[in-house]
Amino acid sequence: MDKKEDMIAKIKEAGLTGRGGAGFPTGVKWEMVKSQKADKKYIICNGSEGEPGVFKDKYLLEKYPEVVVEGIKIALETVDHSLAYIYLNKEYYKQFSKKLEKLCDGLPIVIFEKKWGYLGGEETAVCEVIEGKRPIVRKKPPFPGESGLWGFPTLVNNVETFYHVGRIKEGNFKNTKFFCVSGDVKKECVWEFPAEYTIRQVLEETGNFPEFDFFVQAGGGASGEILLPSELDQEICGASSIIIFNKEKTDPYELMRKWAEFFLEENCDKCVPCREGVYRISEMVKTEKLDREFLNELFFVLENTSFCSLGRGVAVPFRSLINKVL
């Protein structure tokens, strides 16, 4: 086996899955891009991190940027004829671009500032933005690994995934994940634990399991699911964030208004189900008059007919909060 094939084999053997939320096997994705016949290929380290309550990539860019860059270098060595982009939201670009430029000096890596909001972090929208277009999500297939930037095969992984690739190369990978814990806690922080840890284990081992009546939002501060204390013996789906809410102090309608404002602001207005569905949800939570039968139908339409994951994910926080807390 040559060096390039050996690295993909090591990633597969390590069992690394993407840490951006989807959990796709990293070695399979790399192999797909490497196997494509093309004169040019691209690599994108996605540091957009636009979901509220998620800040693990920020932590890694601050504490371990050299390991992240090492992971990108390994991808460049593995994928032939490739050029890499580190795609950062505005805040991260301002904070980390100069340090990253020094670490990437002499390498075919471009530090790119994300010009758009939450939707601009979706893997096909990332390609659109780098190409100088609006962040409109593309229809899949084809996937970026087949046709991404300017129609060429493109490997897209998030910051944490490249960090773990760097650790695999060092021989220090232990199949961990980084968890963001925030909300009604003593200190918002990022913690590293085994990937299979449950929400309960993370809260207990960090000293953040509440002594008051609470609920959590797991997976993100917009699209994450609401879970009660009896539901915490499960792994976190999506982005690895846990937000704690004091049930007595939290106004459910105020929380839903916050979500509705976020989805309205970040909506691209491309598809009718998402555009109109989010608007109708927003109007209901403003008046605090919920037609539950109508909402259930609306959630069904959003989940089954929205063009992209933004619209399909809208129902999750609202439905779970309404059913479990109201």
Contacts in CASP RR format, 6 or more apart in sequence:
PFRMAT RR
TARGET T0000
AUTHOR 0000-0000-0000
METHOD contacts of the structure
MODEL  1
MDKKEDMIAKIKEAGLTGRGGAGFPTGVKWEMVKSQKADKKYIICNGSEG
EPGVFKDKYLLEKYPEVVVEGIKIALETVDHSLAYIYLNKEYYKQFSKKL
EKLCDGLPIVIFEKKWGYLGGEETAVCEVIEGKRPIVRKKPPFPGESGLW
GFPTLVNNVETFYHVGRIKEGNFKNTKFFCVSGDVKKECVWEFPAEYTIR
QVLEETGNFPEFDFFVQAGGGASGEILLPSELDQEICGASSIIIFNKEKT
DPYELMRKWAEFFLEENCDKCVPCREGVYRISEMVKTEKLDREFLNELFF
VLENTSFCSLGRGVAVPFRSLINKVL
1 9 0 8 1.000
3 77 0 8 1.000
4 34 0 8 1.000
4 77 0 8 1.000
4 78 0 8 1.000
4 80 0 8 1.000
7 74 0 8 1.000
7 77 0 8 1.000
7 78 0 8 1.000
7 169 0 8 1.000
8 27 0 8 1.000
8 30 0 8 1.000
8 31 0 8 1.000
8 34 0 8 1.000
8 78 0 8 1.000
10 168 0 8 1.000
10 169 0 8 1.000
11 26 0 8 1.000
11 27 0 8 1.000
11 30 0 8 1.000
11 165 0 8 1.000
11 168 0 8 1.000
12 25 0 8 1.000
12 27 0 8 1.000
12 28 0 8 1.000
12 31 0 8 1.000
14 164 0 8 1.000
14 168 0 8 1.000
14 173 0 8 1.000
14 175 0 8 1.000
15 25 0 8 1.000
15 26 0 8 1.000
15 175 0 8 1.000
16 25 0 8 1.000
16 26 0 8 1.000
16 27 0 8 1.000
16 161 0 8 1.000
16 164 0 8 1.000
16 165 0 8 1.000
16 168 0 8 1.000
16 173 0 8 1.000
16 175 0 8 1.000
17 23 0 8 1.000
17 24 0 8 1.000
17 25 0 8 1.000
17 26 0 8 1.000
17 195 0 8 1.000
18 24 0 8 1.000
18 25 0 8 1.000
18 26 0 8 1.000
18 29 0 8 1.000
18 157 0 8 1.000
18 158 0 8 1.000
18 160 0 8 1.000
18 161 0 8 1.000
19 158 0 8 1.000
19 160 0 8 1.000
19 161 0 8 1.000
19 164 0 8 1.000
19 177 0 8 1.000
19 178 0 8 1.000
19 240 0 8 1.000
20 46 0 8 1.000
20 157 0 8 1.000
20 158 0 8 1.000
20 160 0 8 1.000
20 161 0 8 1.000
20 238 0 8 1.000
20 239 0 8 1.000
21 158 0 8 1.000
21 237 0 8 1.000
21 238 0 8 1.000
21 239 0 8 1.000
22 238 0 8 1.000
23 238 0 8 1.000
26 157 0 8 1.000
26 161 0 8 1.000
26 164 0 8 1.000
26 165 0 8 1.000
29 145 0 8 1.000
29 155 0 8 1.000
29 157 0 8 1.000
30 75 0 8 1.000
30 78 0 8 1.000
30 79 0 8 1.000
30 155 0 8 1.000
32 145 0 8 1.000
32 146 0 8 1.000
32 153 0 8 1.000
33 41 0 8 1.000
33 79 0 8 1.000
33 145 0 8 1.000
33 153 0 8 1.000
33 154 0 8 1.000
33 155 0 8 1.000
34 78 0 8 1.000
34 79 0 8 1.000
34 80 0 8 1.000
36 145 0 8 1.000
36 146 0 8 1.000
36 153 0 8 1.000
38 81 0 8 1.000
38 152 0 8 1.000
38 153 0 8 1.000
39 81 0 8 1.000
40 81 0 8 1.000
40 82 0 8 1.000
40 83 0 8 1.000
40 152 0 8 1.000
41 79 0 8 1.000
41 80 0 8 1.000
41 81 0 8 1.000
41 82 0 8 1.000
41 83 0 8 1.000
41 152 0 8 1.000
41 153 0 8 1.000
41 154 0 8 1.000
41 155 0 8 1.000
42 82 0 8 1.000
42 83 0 8 1.000
42 84 0 8 1.000
42 85 0 8 1.000
42 148 0 8 1.000
42 149 0 8 1.000
42 152 0 8 1.000
42 153 0 8 1.000
42 154 0 8 1.000
42 155 0 8 1.000
43 72 0 8 1.000
43 75 0 8 1.000
43 76 0 8 1.000
43 79 0 8 1.000
43 82 0 8 1.000
43 83 0 8 1.000
43 84 0 8 1.000
43 85 0 8 1.000
43 154 0 8 1.000
43 155 0 8 1.000
44 84 0 8 1.000
44 85 0 8 1.000
44 87 0 8 1.000
44 123 0 8 1.000
44 126 0 8 1.000
44 127 0 8 1.000
44 130 0 8 1.000
44 144 0 8 1.000
44 149 0 8 1.000
44 154 0 8 1.000
44 155 0 8 1.000
44 156 0 8 1.000
44 157 0 8 1.000
45 68 0 8 1.000
45 72 0 8 1.000
45 84 0 8 1.000
45 85 0 8 1.000
45 86 0 8 1.000
45 87 0 8 1.000
45 157 0 8 1.000
45 158 0 8 1.000
45 159 0 8 1.000
45 162 0 8 1.000
46 87 0 8 1.000
46 121 0 8 1.000
46 123 0 8 1.000
46 126 0 8 1.000
46 156 0 8 1.000
46 157 0 8 1.000
46 158 0 8 1.000
46 159 0 8 1.000
47 57 0 8 1.000
47 61 0 8 1.000
47 86 0 8 1.000
47 87 0 8 1.000
47 88 0 8 1.000
47 89 0 8 1.000
47 92 0 8 1.000
47 114 0 8 1.000
47 121 0 8 1.000
47 158 0 8 1.000
47 159 0 8 1.000
48 87 0 8 1.000
48 88 0 8 1.000
48 89 0 8 1.000
48 114 0 8 1.000
48 117 0 8 1.000
48 120 0 8 1.000
48 121 0 8 1.000
48 126 0 8 1.000
49 55 0 8 1.000
49 56 0 8 1.000
49 57 0 8 1.000
49 58 0 8 1.000
49 89 0 8 1.000
49 92 0 8 1.000
49 158 0 8 1.000
49 159 0 8 1.000
50 89 0 8 1.000
50 117 0 8 1.000
50 118 0 8 1.000
50 121 0 8 1.000
51 118 0 8 1.000
51 219 0 8 1.000
51 220 0 8 1.000
51 221 0 8 1.000
51 222 0 8 1.000
51 223 0 8 1.000
51 239 0 8 1.000
51 241 0 8 1.000
52 220 0 8 1.000
52 221 0 8 1.000
52 222 0 8 1.000
52 262 0 8 1.000
53 180 0 8 1.000
53 182 0 8 1.000
53 220 0 8 1.000
53 221 0 8 1.000
53 241 0 8 1.000
53 243 0 8 1.000
54 180 0 8 1.000
54 219 0 8 1.000
54 220 0 8 1.000
54 221 0 8 1.000
54 239 0 8 1.000
54 240 0 8 1.000
54 241 0 8 1.000
55 180 0 8 1.000
55 182 0 8 1.000
55 188 0 8 1.000
55 190 0 8 1.000
56 160 0 8 1.000
56 178 0 8 1.000
56 179 0 8 1.000
56 180 0 8 1.000
56 190 0 8 1.000
56 239 0 8 1.000
56 240 0 8 1.000
56 241 0 8 1.000
57 92 0 8 1.000
57 158 0 8 1.000
57 159 0 8 1.000
57 160 0 8 1.000
58 91 0 8 1.000
58 92 0 8 1.000
58 95 0 8 1.000
59 178 0 8 1.000
59 190 0 8 1.000
60 67 0 8 1.000
60 68 0 8 1.000
60 159 0 8 1.000
60 160 0 8 1.000
60 163 0 8 1.000
60 178 0 8 1.000
61 68 0 8 1.000
61 88 0 8 1.000
61 92 0 8 1.000
61 95 0 8 1.000
61 96 0 8 1.000
61 100 0 8 1.000
61 159 0 8 1.000
62 95 0 8 1.000
62 96 0 8 1.000
64 163 0 8 1.000
65 96 0 8 1.000
65 99 0 8 1.000
65 100 0 8 1.000
65 103 0 8 1.000
66 103 0 8 1.000
67 163 0 8 1.000
67 166 0 8 1.000
67 167 0 8 1.000
68 159 0 8 1.000
68 162 0 8 1.000
68 163 0 8 1.000
68 166 0 8 1.000
69 100 0 8 1.000
69 103 0 8 1.000
69 104 0 8 1.000
69 107 0 8 1.000
69 109 0 8 1.000
70 165 0 8 1.000
70 166 0 8 1.000
70 169 0 8 1.000
71 162 0 8 1.000
71 163 0 8 1.000
71 165 0 8 1.000
71 166 0 8 1.000
71 169 0 8 1.000
72 84 0 8 1.000
72 86 0 8 1.000
72 104 0 8 1.000
72 109 0 8 1.000
72 162 0 8 1.000
73 107 0 8 1.000
74 165 0 8 1.000
74 166 0 8 1.000
74 169 0 8 1.000
75 82 0 8 1.000
75 84 0 8 1.000
75 155 0 8 1.000
75 157 0 8 1.000
75 162 0 8 1.000
75 165 0 8 1.000
76 82 0 8 1.000
76 84 0 8 1.000
76 107 0 8 1.000
76 108 0 8 1.000
76 109 0 8 1.000
79 155 0 8 1.000
82 108 0 8 1.000
82 155 0 8 1.000
83 108 0 8 1.000
83 109 0 8 1.000
83 110 0 8 1.000
84 107 0 8 1.000
84 108 0 8 1.000
84 109 0 8 1.000
84 110 0 8 1.000
85 109 0 8 1.000
85 110 0 8 1.000
85 111 0 8 1.000
85 112 0 8 1.000
85 130 0 8 1.000
86 100 0 8 1.000
86 104 0 8 1.000
86 109 0 8 1.000
86 110 0 8 1.000
86 111 0 8 1.000
86 112 0 8 1.000
87 112 0 8 1.000
87 114 0 8 1.000
87 121 0 8 1.000
87 126 0 8 1.000
87 129 0 8 1.000
87 130 0 8 1.000
88 96 0 8 1.000
88 97 0 8 1.000
88 111 0 8 1.000
88 112 0 8 1.000
88 113 0 8 1.000
88 114 0 8 1.000
89 114 0 8 1.000
89 117 0 8 1.000
90 113 0 8 1.000
90 114 0 8 1.000
93 111 0 8 1.000
93 113 0 8 1.000
93 114 0 8 1.000
97 111 0 8 1.000
97 113 0 8 1.000
100 111 0 8 1.000
101 111 0 8 1.000
104 111 0 8 1.000
112 130 0 8 1.000
114 120 0 8 1.000
114 121 0 8 1.000
114 129 0 8 1.000
115 129 0 8 1.000
116 125 0 8 1.000
116 129 0 8 1.000
116 134 0 8 1.000
116 135 0 8 1.000
117 135 0 8 1.000
117 266 0 8 1.000
118 222 0 8 1.000
118 262 0 8 1.000
118 266 0 8 1.000
118 310 0 8 1.000
119 125 0 8 1.000
119 135 0 8 1.000
119 137 0 8 1.000
119 266 0 8 1.000
119 267 0 8 1.000
119 268 0 8 1.000
119 308 0 8 1.000
119 310 0 8 1.000
120 126 0 8 1.000
120 128 0 8 1.000
120 129 0 8 1.000
120 135 0 8 1.000
121 129 0 8 1.000
121 135 0 8 1.000
122 135 0 8 1.000
122 137 0 8 1.000
122 308 0 8 1.000
122 309 0 8 1.000
122 310 0 8 1.000
123 144 0 8 1.000
123 156 0 8 1.000
124 137 0 8 1.000
124 138 0 8 1.000
124 140 0 8 1.000
124 144 0 8 1.000
124 148 0 8 1.000
125 135 0 8 1.000
125 136 0 8 1.000
125 137 0 8 1.000
125 138 0 8 1.000
126 135 0 8 1.000
126 156 0 8 1.000
127 138 0 8 1.000
127 144 0 8 1.000
127 148 0 8 1.000
127 149 0 8 1.000
127 154 0 8 1.000
127 156 0 8 1.000
128 134 0 8 1.000
128 135 0 8 1.000
128 136 0 8 1.000
128 138 0 8 1.000
129 135 0 8 1.000
130 149 0 8 1.000
131 149 0 8 1.000
131 150 0 8 1.000
134 268 0 8 1.000
135 268 0 8 1.000
136 268 0 8 1.000
136 270 0 8 1.000
137 268 0 8 1.000
137 270 0 8 1.000
137 307 0 8 1.000
137 308 0 8 1.000
137 309 0 8 1.000
137 310 0 8 1.000
139 307 0 8 1.000
142 148 0 8 1.000
144 153 0 8 1.000
144 154 0 8 1.000
144 155 0 8 1.000
144 156 0 8 1.000
145 153 0 8 1.000
145 154 0 8 1.000
145 155 0 8 1.000
145 156 0 8 1.000
146 153 0 8 1.000
147 153 0 8 1.000
147 154 0 8 1.000
148 154 0 8 1.000
157 165 0 8 1.000
160 177 0 8 1.000
160 178 0 8 1.000
164 173 0 8 1.000
164 176 0 8 1.000
166 173 0 8 1.000
167 173 0 8 1.000
167 174 0 8 1.000
174 194 0 8 1.000
175 194 0 8 1.000
175 195 0 8 1.000
176 192 0 8 1.000
176 193 0 8 1.000
176 194 0 8 1.000
176 195 0 8 1.000
177 192 0 8 1.000
177 193 0 8 1.000
177 194 0 8 1.000
177 195 0 8 1.000
177 197 0 8 1.000
177 240 0 8 1.000
178 190 0 8 1.000
178 191 0 8 1.000
178 192 0 8 1.000
178 240 0 8 1.000
179 190 0 8 1.000
179 191 0 8 1.000
179 192 0 8 1.000
179 193 0 8 1.000
179 197 0 8 1.000
179 202 0 8 1.000
179 236 0 8 1.000
179 240 0 8 1.000
179 241 0 8 1.000
179 242 0 8 1.000
180 188 0 8 1.000
180 189 0 8 1.000
180 190 0 8 1.000
180 239 0 8 1.000
180 240 0 8 1.000
180 241 0 8 1.000
180 242 0 8 1.000
181 188 0 8 1.000
181 189 0 8 1.000
181 190 0 8 1.000
181 191 0 8 1.000
181 202 0 8 1.000
181 203 0 8 1.000
181 206 0 8 1.000
181 208 0 8 1.000
181 241 0 8 1.000
181 242 0 8 1.000
181 244 0 8 1.000
182 188 0 8 1.000
182 241 0 8 1.000
182 242 0 8 1.000
182 243 0 8 1.000
182 244 0 8 1.000
183 243 0 8 1.000
183 244 0 8 1.000
183 245 0 8 1.000
184 210 0 8 1.000
184 212 0 8 1.000
184 214 0 8 1.000
184 244 0 8 1.000
184 245 0 8 1.000
184 246 0 8 1.000
184 249 0 8 1.000
185 208 0 8 1.000
185 244 0 8 1.000
186 208 0 8 1.000
189 206 0 8 1.000
191 202 0 8 1.000
191 205 0 8 1.000
191 206 0 8 1.000
193 201 0 8 1.000
193 202 0 8 1.000
193 205 0 8 1.000
195 235 0 8 1.000
196 235 0 8 1.000
197 205 0 8 1.000
197 235 0 8 1.000
198 232 0 8 1.000
198 233 0 8 1.000
198 234 0 8 1.000
198 235 0 8 1.000
199 216 0 8 1.000
199 218 0 8 1.000
199 227 0 8 1.000
199 232 0 8 1.000
199 233 0 8 1.000
199 234 0 8 1.000
199 235 0 8 1.000
199 236 0 8 1.000
199 242 0 8 1.000
200 209 0 8 1.000
200 232 0 8 1.000
200 233 0 8 1.000
202 208 0 8 1.000
202 242 0 8 1.000
203 209 0 8 1.000
203 210 0 8 1.000
203 232 0 8 1.000
203 242 0 8 1.000
203 244 0 8 1.000
208 244 0 8 1.000
210 244 0 8 1.000
210 246 0 8 1.000
212 246 0 8 1.000
212 247 0 8 1.000
212 248 0 8 1.000
213 246 0 8 1.000
213 247 0 8 1.000
213 248 0 8 1.000
214 229 0 8 1.000
214 244 0 8 1.000
214 245 0 8 1.000
214 246 0 8 1.000
214 247 0 8 1.000
215 226 0 8 1.000
215 227 0 8 1.000
215 228 0 8 1.000
215 229 0 8 1.000
215 245 0 8 1.000
215 247 0 8 1.000
215 324 0 8 1.000
215 325 0 8 1.000
216 226 0 8 1.000
216 227 0 8 1.000
216 232 0 8 1.000
216 242 0 8 1.000
216 243 0 8 1.000
216 244 0 8 1.000
216 245 0 8 1.000
217 224 0 8 1.000
217 225 0 8 1.000
217 226 0 8 1.000
217 227 0 8 1.000
217 241 0 8 1.000
217 242 0 8 1.000
217 243 0 8 1.000
217 245 0 8 1.000
217 317 0 8 1.000
218 224 0 8 1.000
218 225 0 8 1.000
218 227 0 8 1.000
218 236 0 8 1.000
218 237 0 8 1.000
218 241 0 8 1.000
218 242 0 8 1.000
218 243 0 8 1.000
219 225 0 8 1.000
219 236 0 8 1.000
219 237 0 8 1.000
219 238 0 8 1.000
219 239 0 8 1.000
219 240 0 8 1.000
219 241 0 8 1.000
219 242 0 8 1.000
220 238 0 8 1.000
220 239 0 8 1.000
220 241 0 8 1.000
220 243 0 8 1.000
221 241 0 8 1.000
221 243 0 8 1.000
221 259 0 8 1.000
221 317 0 8 1.000
222 259 0 8 1.000
222 262 0 8 1.000
222 263 0 8 1.000
222 317 0 8 1.000
223 310 0 8 1.000
223 313 0 8 1.000
223 314 0 8 1.000
223 316 0 8 1.000
223 317 0 8 1.000
224 238 0 8 1.000
224 316 0 8 1.000
224 317 0 8 1.000
225 237 0 8 1.000
225 316 0 8 1.000
225 317 0 8 1.000
225 320 0 8 1.000
226 317 0 8 1.000
226 320 0 8 1.000
226 321 0 8 1.000
226 324 0 8 1.000
226 325 0 8 1.000
227 234 0 8 1.000
227 320 0 8 1.000
227 324 0 8 1.000
228 324 0 8 1.000
236 242 0 8 1.000
245 255 0 8 1.000
247 325 0 8 1.000
252 321 0 8 1.000
252 322 0 8 1.000
252 325 0 8 1.000
252 326 0 8 1.000
253 285 0 8 1.000
253 288 0 8 1.000
255 321 0 8 1.000
256 281 0 8 1.000
256 285 0 8 1.000
256 317 0 8 1.000
256 318 0 8 1.000
256 321 0 8 1.000
257 282 0 8 1.000
257 285 0 8 1.000
257 286 0 8 1.000
259 317 0 8 1.000
259 318 0 8 1.000
260 278 0 8 1.000
260 281 0 8 1.000
260 282 0 8 1.000
260 285 0 8 1.000
260 286 0 8 1.000
261 282 0 8 1.000
263 278 0 8 1.000
263 281 0 8 1.000
263 282 0 8 1.000
263 310 0 8 1.000
263 311 0 8 1.000
263 314 0 8 1.000
264 278 0 8 1.000
264 279 0 8 1.000
264 282 0 8 1.000
266 310 0 8 1.000
267 274 0 8 1.000
267 275 0 8 1.000
267 278 0 8 1.000
267 310 0 8 1.000
268 310 0 8 1.000
269 275 0 8 1.000
270 307 0 8 1.000
271 305 0 8 1.000
271 306 0 8 1.000
271 307 0 8 1.000
271 308 0 8 1.000
271 311 0 8 1.000
273 301 0 8 1.000
273 302 0 8 1.000
273 305 0 8 1.000
273 306 0 8 1.000
273 307 0 8 1.000
273 311 0 8 1.000
274 302 0 8 1.000
274 306 0 8 1.000
274 307 0 8 1.000
274 308 0 8 1.000
274 310 0 8 1.000
274 311 0 8 1.000
274 314 0 8 1.000
277 298 0 8 1.000
277 301 0 8 1.000
277 302 0 8 1.000
277 314 0 8 1.000
278 311 0 8 1.000
278 314 0 8 1.000
280 298 0 8 1.000
281 295 0 8 1.000
281 298 0 8 1.000
281 314 0 8 1.000
281 318 0 8 1.000
284 290 0 8 1.000
284 291 0 8 1.000
284 295 0 8 1.000
290 322 0 8 1.000
290 326 0 8 1.000
292 322 0 8 1.000
295 318 0 8 1.000
295 319 0 8 1.000
295 322 0 8 1.000
296 319 0 8 1.000
298 315 0 8 1.000
299 314 0 8 1.000
299 315 0 8 1.000
299 318 0 8 1.000
299 319 0 8 1.000
300 315 0 8 1.000
302 311 0 8 1.000
302 312 0 8 1.000
302 313 0 8 1.000
302 314 0 8 1.000
302 315 0 8 1.000
303 312 0 8 1.000
303 313 0 8 1.000
303 315 0 8 1.000
306 312 0 8 1.000
306 313 0 8 1.000
306 314 0 8 1.000
END
